[in-house]
Amino acid sequence: MKIEEKLFGVFNNQDVNAITLTNSQGVSITAIPYGAHIIDWTVPDKDGQFDNIVIGLDNLDDYVNHRPFYGATVGRIAGRIADGKFTLDGKDYTLPVNTSGNHLHGGPKGLDAVLWNYRTEQTDDRAAIIFSYVDPAGANDFPGTLTVEVAYTLTEDNEWIVSYKATTDEPTLFNPTNHVYFNLHGDLEQTILDHSLFIKADHFIELNEKTIPTGQLPAVDGTPFDFRDAAPLAQAIESDHPQTTAVKGLDHPFVLNHDSEGPDAVIFHKENGRRIVMTTDQPSVVVFMHNGPASVEVNGKAVQAYAGLTLETQGFPDAINHDDFGNTVLRPGETFVSTTTYQFELEK
């Protein structure tokens, strides 16, 4: 295993390095401490061609000025909180709203928009970047000082392991995710509509017109949300289902079955043989297809609609406002821990 660092930019008069972990097969991941973003995951195809299979920007300024969430560590809360309002232990809280009157991805200065500390570790079969940050009480109007650690580990088995650990000194909300976008072509001029997707999920979470959960968990049977047998992503935009037409594809949480061994989700591109196999201890995964063009460029070219696909593992979005959506409250004395693994495989 090898660890390298290189200057990527400057933020608030501090140098920001890009840290690259590389294994013996030449597979590498690169991340930056600004927002604990993953900016590159370079892997081979069946012909031995190496490409970056995640969307990453060319420079730090674009991450700061455009905030596209590409590969970002998102928090304190991933997704939306309806109207930016919630009640915790009988006290009402109002968070800043930053999309359609709702609170999105931790607010205007979430964990994706701050500079984390980091250290690196390595053994013979793995290397890791451990990011750490103390989010003060009142940041984005959340209660409690949150101490959080996110580790990115690359293994000789071509796994990218994302591990979270967090504590708080007051009751607060915490439901993080990584907003990585995959494009197995390694070429953003080609879309992900020809990728196949498998998700072990019998239900998805229905959304209203502001993409807030309605509280309903419809069955995927007979809908474009049925990926229990791997199917092309194109089925999500070719359908006239009102949930997919409303967002021009997928932007939905899938309720993971967690009822058997094996992966929770798989993305596969048959032509080049690249495959990502995902497992998680979280109850849901949000699949978003980059349903519109971006305002930022990569390599001098605009990022088009359907340029990437997310697998955002997390607790149910807006859970604090739904009695049966599980717990996203973190209390003093508790430690939040979670792990998601994305494993690269090659079918030759």
Secondary structure, DSSP 8 states (H G I E B T S, - for coil): -EEEEEEEEEETTEEEEEEEEE-TTS-EEEEETBTTEEEEEEEE-TTS-EEE-B---SSHHHHHHH---TT-EE-SB-SEEGGGEEEETTEEEE----BTTBEETTSTT-GGGSB-EEEEEE-SSEEEEEEEEEE-TTGGG-SS-EEEEEEEEEETT-EEEEEEEEEESS-EE-B-EE--EE-TTS-TTS-STT-EEEE-EEEE--B-TTS-B-S---B-TTSTT--SS-EETTHHHH---HHHHHHTS-EEEEEE---SSS-SEEEE-TTT-EEEEEEESSSEEEEE---S--SSEETTEE--TT--EE-EEES-TTGGG-TTS---EE-TT--EEEEEEEEEEE--
